[in-house]
Amino acid sequence: MLDHCPGAANLKTPTLSIRKCPQCGEEAELFSNDISVKCWGCGFVVYNDIESCIQWCKHAKECVGEEMYNRIMARKK
């Protein structure tokens, strides 16, 4: 993996964000490298809007690793 790409920084070193569940309004904790999490209140799946250079950079798989790359790209299809 490359260690100098600023576009993938939130994927390599995850940051936490709090989102409201659209179903029940409960807070859901999402890390920047999560694709989705289940709401603790109702079980609804809350998705993370991961937008990064992963979608277009030719070095993305090498940069973030094959497992992370495949998870993100599978969600985008």
Buried (B, 14 or more C-beta within 10 A) or exposed (E): EEEEBEBBEBBBEEEEEEBEBEBEEBEBEBEBBBBEBEBEEEEBEBBBEBEBBBEEBEEBBEBBBEEBBEBBEEEEE
